[in-house]
């Protein structure tokens, strides 16, 4: 395809094809599964209507990140962390609303959230609502997804989400909430972040609840009908949605490097928004902050987590980092890295 823009998963697909006779590519609707498969294939036979998307991207693949700071280089202790991000916070919030939908990435439109809203309505009207031959109520599905959007980047239990629905006169039984969320998970709309359970120096109890995330953070923004201007006036909501954007991109970069992303929280309230663990056991905790005075607080959390982990068994962290919406990347005097999301790549 002449208009295909390469993505990180291309190399992973080639590696898989070297050792397997067939590869199943799974993901949310409109994410470019067919286009990616077609790019790797010598010939193509369509068994159903093709997915016409060209790719599904995070900031680096969409060309919105400078890519000056590589996750692999950070783990290897290489590379310079001095960089200036090409995006300011106003542009980042626009990209958050736009999402990584292929047609949204290439479209020239002032309505940056249109593609995500179209996706949500199509999903509610067809895919998740009729999965497994079960007709699910579209009004309830929309209400549940909106309640879920308000809990993005939190550890909200299903009972909490159900309580939110009851407050808004959209009561659903726990079993119905569970069924609808399961349908959304199987449709790759929801991708919760599992908890990390490392060996600790003490017997501190680690929380096991996942944090809530959509497969593309623009879905949650679209469900709340939030605009860039509205998010910039509500920094708490913007902060939670920005965290989801960071988790989304970190997952792509980590998977490219044979790694996984988790979150950490224990009974004392100590937390890390993301912990990347590579296949060889190396790990690195990351806090997500919009910037400013929040960075010092994030550094305290990261340092406390490093001291709490049993490094005799887990090894020392490869690095500690605060991922921000700011412009400047640098290494602090205490060794903690401050990295703008718009500078990062795999």
C-alpha positions in Angstrom: 0.0 0.0 0.0 1.5 3.3 -1.1 -0.2 5.3 1.7 0.6 2.8 4.5 2.6 4.4 7.4 4.8 1.9 9.2 4.0 1.0 12.8 5.8 -0.8 15.6 3.7 -3.9 15.3 5.0 -4.6 11.8 8.3 -5.9 13.1 6.5 -8.0 15.8 4.3 -9.5 13.1 7.3 -10.4 11.0 9.0 -12.1 13.9 5.9 -14.1 14.7 5.6 -15.2 11.1 9.1 -16.6 11.2 8.1 -19.1 13.9 4.4 -19.7 13.3 2.4 -20.8 10.4 -0.4 -18.4 11.1 -0.9 -15.3 13.2 -4.2 -14.0 14.6 -4.3 -10.2 14.7 -6.8 -9.0 17.2 -7.9 -5.5 18.2 -10.6 -2.9 18.2 -12.7 -2.0 15.2 -11.1 0.6 12.8 -7.6 0.0 14.2 -6.1 -1.1 10.9 -5.7 -4.9 11.5 -6.4 -5.7 7.8 -4.0 -3.1 6.5 -1.2 -4.3 8.7 -1.8 -7.9 7.6 -2.0 -6.9 4.0 1.3 -5.1 4.3 3.1 -8.2 5.5 1.4 -10.6 3.0 2.6 -11.8 -0.4 -1.0 -12.3 -1.5 -4.4 -11.5 -0.1 -7.8 -13.4 0.0 -10.7 -11.5 1.7 -13.1 -13.6 3.6 -15.2 -10.6 4.7 -15.4 -6.9 4.1 -11.9 -5.5 4.6 -11.0 -3.0 7.3 -10.0 0.0 5.3 -8.0 1.7 8.0 -4.3 2.3 7.3 -3.0 1.9 10.9 -3.7 2.5 14.5 -1.3 4.8 16.2 0.1 6.4 19.3 2.0 9.7 19.2 5.3 8.3 17.8 3.6 6.4 14.9 1.4 9.4 14.1 4.4 11.6 13.9 3.3 13.7 16.8 6.2 12.7 19.1 9.8 13.7 18.2 10.9 10.2 19.3 14.2 11.7 20.7 14.0 9.5 23.8 13.8 5.8 23.3 12.4 3.4 26.0 14.9 0.8 24.9 17.7 3.2 25.4 16.5 4.2 28.9 16.5 0.5 29.9 19.9 0.1 28.4 21.3 3.1 30.2 22.1 4.8 26.9 21.0 7.9 25.1 20.6 11.6 26.1 17.5 12.6 28.0 18.0 16.3 27.1 15.3 17.2 24.6 12.5 19.7 23.8 9.1 18.3 23.0 7.5 19.6 19.8 4.0 19.8 21.4 2.6 22.2 24.0 -0.2 21.2 26.3 -2.9 22.8 24.1 -1.8 20.5 21.2 -1.6 17.5 23.5 -5.2 17.9 24.6 -6.3 18.1 21.0 -4.5 14.8 20.2 -6.1 13.3 23.3 -9.5 14.2 21.9 -8.6 13.1 18.4 -7.3 9.7 19.3 -5.2 7.4 17.1 -7.9 6.5 14.6 -6.3 6.3 11.1 -8.8 8.6 9.4 -8.6 11.1 12.3 -4.8 11.2 12.1 -4.8 12.1 8.4 -8.0 14.2 8.3 -7.9 18.0 8.2 -10.8 19.0 10.4 -11.4 21.5 13.2 -13.6 18.9 15.0 -10.9 16.8 16.5 -13.2 14.5 18.4 -15.6 13.6 15.5 -14.0 10.2 14.6 -14.1 9.0 18.3 -17.7 10.0 18.6 -18.5 8.2 15.4 -16.7 5.1 16.7 -18.6 5.2 20.0 -22.0 5.4 18.3 -21.2 2.7 15.9 -20.0 0.5 18.7 -23.1 1.0 20.8 -25.4 0.4 17.8 -23.8 -2.7 16.6 -20.6 -4.5 17.7 -20.7 -4.8 21.5 -24.4 -4.5 21.7 -24.9 -7.7 19.6 -21.9 -9.7 20.5 -22.5 -13.4 21.0 -26.0 -13.0 19.5 -27.1 -11.2 22.6 -29.1 -8.0 22.0 -27.9 -5.5 24.6 -29.8 -2.3 25.3 -28.1 0.6 23.5 -29.2 3.2 26.1 -27.8 1.1 28.9 -24.6 0.5 27.0 -24.1 4.2 26.4 -24.8 5.0 30.1 -22.4 2.3 31.3 -19.6 3.5 29.0 -20.2 7.1 30.1 -19.9 6.0 33.8 -16.8 4.0 33.0 -15.3 7.1 31.2 -15.7 9.1 34.4 -13.6 6.4 36.2 -10.7 6.2 33.7 -7.3 5.8 35.4 -8.8 4.8 38.7 -9.3 1.4 40.4 -13.1 1.8 40.6 -14.8 -1.5 41.3 -17.7 -2.7 39.2 -20.0 -1.9 42.2 -18.8 1.7 42.2 -19.5 2.0 38.5 -23.0 0.5 39.1 -23.6 3.0 41.9 -22.7 5.8 39.5 -25.4 4.5 37.1 -28.0 4.4 39.9 -27.3 8.0 40.8 -28.1 9.0 37.3 -31.3 7.0 37.2 -29.8 4.3 34.9 -29.7 1.5 37.5 -28.3 -1.9 36.3 -27.9 -5.1 38.3 -24.3 -6.2 39.1 -24.7 -9.1 36.7 -25.8 -6.9 33.9 -22.9 -4.5 34.5 -20.5 -7.4 34.5 -22.0 -8.8 31.3 -21.7 -5.4 29.5 -18.2 -4.8 30.6 -17.2 -8.3 29.5 -18.6 -7.6 26.1 -16.7 -4.3 25.9 -13.5 -6.1 26.9 -14.0 -8.8 24.2 -14.6 -6.1 21.7 -11.2 -4.6 22.6 -12.9 -1.4 23.7 -11.8 -1.7 27.3 -8.2 -2.6 28.2 -7.8 -2.5 32.0 -4.3 -2.3 33.4 -3.4 -5.1 35.7 -1.7 -4.7 39.1 2.0 -5.4 39.7 2.8 -7.7 42.6 6.6 -7.6 43.2 8.6 -9.1 46.0 8.7 -6.5 48.8 11.0 -5.9 51.7 8.1 -6.0 54.1 4.7 -7.7 54.3 2.8 -4.7 52.9 -0.4 -5.8 51.2 -0.5 -4.9 47.5 -3.8 -4.0 45.9 -4.8 -6.3 43.0 -7.6 -4.2 41.4 -6.9 -3.1 37.8 -7.0 0.6 36.7 -9.7 1.4 34.1 -8.7 2.3 30.6 -10.2 2.3 27.1 -8.2 0.9 24.2 -8.0 4.5 22.8 -8.2 7.3 25.4 -10.3 9.4 22.9 -13.2 7.0 23.6 -13.6 8.2 27.1 -13.3 11.9 26.1 -15.9 11.4 23.4 -18.3 9.7 25.9 -18.1 12.7 28.2 -18.6 15.1 25.1 -15.5 16.9 26.3 -13.7 19.4 24.0 -10.1 20.5 24.3 -11.2 23.9 25.7 -13.4 22.1 28.4 -10.6 19.8 29.4 -8.1 22.7 29.8 -10.6 24.2 32.3 -11.0 21.0 34.2 -7.4 19.9 35.1 -8.4 17.0 37.3 -10.3 15.3 34.4 -7.6 16.2 32.0 -5.0 14.7 34.3 -6.8 11.4 34.4 -7.4 11.3 30.7 -3.8 12.3 30.0 -2.6 9.4 32.3 -4.7 7.1 30.1 -3.0 8.4 27.0 0.4 7.8 28.6 -0.6 4.2 29.5 -1.8 3.6 26.0 1.5 4.7 24.4 3.7 3.0 27.1 1.9 -0.3 26.3 2.8 0.0 22.6 6.4 0.9 23.3 6.8 -1.8 26.0 5.3 -4.6 23.9 7.7 -3.6 21.1 10.5 -4.3 23.6 9.1 -7.6 24.8 7.7 -5.9 27.9 4.4 -5.4 29.8 2.9 -2.5 31.7 1.3 -2.8 35.1 0.3 -0.3 37.8 1.2 -0.5 41.5 -0.7 0.5 44.6 -0.5 -0.9 48.2 -2.5 -0.5 51.3 -0.5 2.5 52.5 -1.5 4.4 49.4 1.9 4.3 47.7 1.4 4.0 44.0 3.0 4.2 40.6 0.8 4.9 37.5 2.8 2.5 35.4 5.5 -0.1 35.9 7.2 -1.5 32.8 8.6 -5.0 33.2 10.7 -6.5 30.4 10.9 -10.2 29.6 14.4 -10.4 31.1 13.1 -9.1 34.4 14.3 -5.5 34.2 11.7 -3.0 35.5 11.1 0.7 35.8 8.3 2.6 37.6 6.8 5.7 36.0 4.5 8.4 37.4 2.3 10.5 35.1 1.9 14.2 35.9 0.8 17.2 33.8 3.9 19.0 35.1 4.9 21.8 37.4 4.8 21.2 41.2 3.4 17.7 40.7 6.8 16.4 39.6 8.3 16.6 43.1 5.4 14.6 44.5 5.8 12.0 41.8 9.5 11.7 42.6 8.7 11.0 46.2 6.4 8.2 45.2 8.9 6.7 42.9 11.7 6.8 45.4 9.5 5.3 48.1 8.5 2.4 45.8 12.2 1.7 44.9 13.0 1.5 48.6 10.0 -0.8 49.3 10.8 -3.3 46.6 13.1 -6.2 47.5 15.9 -5.4 45.1 17.8 -8.5 46.1 15.1 -10.5 44.3 13.8 -8.1 41.8 16.9 -6.2 41.0 17.4 -2.4 41.0 15.0 -0.4 38.7 16.6 0.4 35.4 15.3 4.0 35.9 12.7 6.1 37.6 10.8 8.5 35.4 8.0 11.1 35.5 6.1 11.3 32.2 4.7 14.8 31.6 2.7 17.0 29.3 5.5 19.6 29.5 8.1 20.6 26.9 11.5 19.8 28.5 13.2 16.5 29.1 16.0 16.3 31.6 17.6 14.3 34.4 17.2 15.7 37.9 20.0 15.9 40.4 18.6 12.9 42.2 18.8 10.8 39.0 15.0 10.7 38.2 14.1 11.4 34.6 11.5 13.9 33.6 10.3 13.0 30.1 7.6 14.7 28.0 5.3 12.1 26.4 5.8 14.0 23.1 9.6 13.1 23.2 9.1 9.3 23.8 9.3 6.4 21.4 10.0 2.6 21.6 
